[in-house]
Amino acid sequence: MRALRLAVIIGSTREGRMGEQLGHWFVEQAKRHDQLTVTVVDLADYDFPASYPAEPTPAMRSFVAQVSRADAFVVVTPEYNHSFPASLKQAIDYAYDEWQAKPVGFVSYGCRSVGLHAVDQLRTVFTALHAVTVRDTVGVDLLCGETTPLATDQLRRDARVLLDQVCWWGLTLREGRAARPYVS
């Protein structure tokens, strides 16, 4: 069976963000999963336009191609003011059909809330795009400015559960898309 293509999307573009460190930690967890090939899609690497152009830019087309190639996604998101970053919403909106009938998992972070407000809102966005969000998440408490350890047994267990769910849904939905086209 062909490995599931997982795109780990790092959704923050802020300087000094925790998302890059957390995203790479999660990628290391995902690489231990035999059924996956993992790609990092870091939004900070894309030169997206400030306003939505009439024609897609090369950066927009490149991002959409990454989404199209993937069988499943894990979005690494901070919580900013009880929501997710504008950079992430902008990128999500560049694709549409490419998200359909694919699973999305979440690794979130924030001070005290572990980013769950952002995840709740992202579930609504991805549901509107006909994607399937998995139940369990990985949440990291930033401890309000203190250094957050990522090598805890609990976080590794949470990552394993999330990856198992993303794999199950990813394989199931890939087979379903191959058997019959998705209708929206």
Secondary structure by P-SEA (a helix, b strand, c coil): cccbbbbbcccccccccaaaaaaaaaaaaaaacccbbbbbbccccccccccccccccaaaaaaaaaaaaccbbbbbcccccccccaaaaaaaaccccccccbbbbbccccccccaaaaaaaaaaaaaaacbbbbcbbbbbbcccccccccccaaaaaaaaaaaaaaaaaaaaaaaaaaaccccc
